[in-house]
């Protein structure tokens, strides 16, 4: 049973961390739904870690924390980030007035910096 809890918590926290890593870093670039998900996801993560600790599942709680951190790192990798954003468009940054997301034109040939 301990191994099942360890594996299940690791998978859940890796997925949660990956989604958190794909979300825009600036709150101004997030939609209201993304902000709500980030807040609720963080509360759920802390709650589940506390439940694992209270159940004396030390290995599972440490694995869950590590999996979430690893998930955030994986979600920030540009090719992975792009692939996830193509598959799940709800995670894309907010676009205002039809403009590109903030910083989307950095490094483009001929772009002028203010």
N, C-alpha and C positions, 0 to 999 in steps of 0.2 A: 504494500500500500504506500509506503514511503517513496518508493521509486516512481510510482504513478503520480503522486502529488508533485514530486520534483520535476518530472517531465512535463506535466500539464501546466504547472506554474511557469516553467521556463518558456514554453511555447507561447502562452498567453502574454507574458511580459515582453517577449521578443517582438511579437506582432504590435503590441501597444507602443513599444519604443520606436518601432519602425514608422508607425503612423505619426507619432510625435516628431520624429526626425524629418518627415516629409513636409510637415506643416511649415508655413513661412516663419522665419525667425522674428520678424517685427510684427507687433500686434496691429499696426496700421495696415499691414498687407493682408490681414486675416479677415474673413467674413465673420459675421456674428455667430454662425453655426460652428465655425472652426474654433473661435474663442471659447464657446460653450463646451465643445468637445475637449479642448485642452484642459479646461478647468475640471470638468467632470472626470476625465481620464486620469488626471493627477490625483484627485481625491480617491478614486477607485484603486489606483496603484498603491497609495499609502495605506488605504484600508486593508487591501489584500496582504500586503507585507505584514501589517500588524496582526492579522488573523494567522498568518503562517508562523509568526513569532510566538503568539499566544498558544498555538498548537504544538509548540516546541519542534517545529520543522525548520531547524537552523540551516541545514544544507539547502532546502528549497527556498528559503527566504534570501539567502546569499546568491543562489543561482538566479532567482527572479530579478534581483537588483542588477546583477551582471548582465543578464539577458536584455533587460530594458536599456541599459547603457549601450550595449552592443547594437541593439536595434536602432537607437538614435544615430549611432555612428554609421551604420549601414544605410539608413534612410537619408543621410546627408551626402552619400557618395553620388556624384552627378549622374552617371548613367542609370543607377538604380532609382534615384529621385525622379529622373525624367520618365523612366518606364512606368513607375507607379502613378505619376501624374497623368500619363496618357491613359492608363487603365482606370483610374479613379479621378475623374475631373472635379469632383467636389473638394478635393484637397488642394486645388490650384489656388495661387494667391488672388486676392481681390483685384479686379481691374476697374479703374475709375475713368469715366468718360471715354471709354474705348482705348485708353492708353495702355502701353505695355506695363507689366509689373515693374516696380521700382528696381533699378539696377539691371534690367533685362538687356540694355543696350551698351553696357560697359564693354569696352574693347572692340566695338564695331568699327570698321574702317570708315573714316570720315566723320565719326561722331565728335561733337564738340562738348567739352566739359564746361560747366558754368563757372 
